[in-house]
Amino acid sequence: MKKVLSYLLVILLLVSALPLAITPVAAYEKKIPCDADGNNELTKEELVNVILPYMLGEGSYTLDDVG
């Protein structure tokens, strides 16, 4: 009986650690919508080049993208 409980504990620990292993991979795949050069760093120039056309009604981005 103790052996079964120890196996269940090991399985429970492995299953609970799985989301911790997946989270960084999922976070790395997320892209910044307004990042023009794709380097995952949003500069002031990139942000201005998206916000101003949005404010003038000429941009293709939504408020969620620039906000």
N, C-alpha and C positions, 0 to 999 in steps of 0.2 A: 504494500500500500504506500509506503514511504517513497518507493522508487517511482511510482506513478505520479505522486504529488510533485516530486522533484522534476520529472519530465514536463509536467504541466507548468511549473514555475519557469523553467527554461524557455518553453514555447511562449509563455506570456511575456517574458522579458524581450525575446526576439521580436515578437509582434509589436510591442510598444516602442521598440527602437526603430522600426521601419519608417514611420513618418519623419523621424529626425534625419534619416539618411536621404529621404526623397525631397525634403523641403529645399535644401540648397540648390539642387538640380533644377527644380521648378522655378526658383527665384532667378537663377542665372538666365533662363530662357526668356524672361520678360524683357521686352524692348521698350525704350523710352520713345513715345510717339513723336516728339518734336526734334529728336536727335538727327540732324541732317547728315552727318558724316558717319553715323553708326558706331561711334566709339564708346557708347554708353556713358558719356559725360555731356551734360547739357550746359552749354556755355551761354553767356548773356546774349551774344549775337544770335545764336540759334533761337533762343526764346523770343527775342525781339522780332526776328524775322517771321515768327509764327503768330505772335500776339497782335501785332499791328494789322496785318491783313484780316485777322479774325474780327478785330474791333471795327474795321471798315466794311465788313460783310463780304470780303473778297476771298477769304481763306477757305481751304478745304477741311480744316480741322474743326472739331466740335469743342464745346466748353469743357468737356471732360478731358480732352486731349491737352488743352493749353492751361487748364486750371490746376 
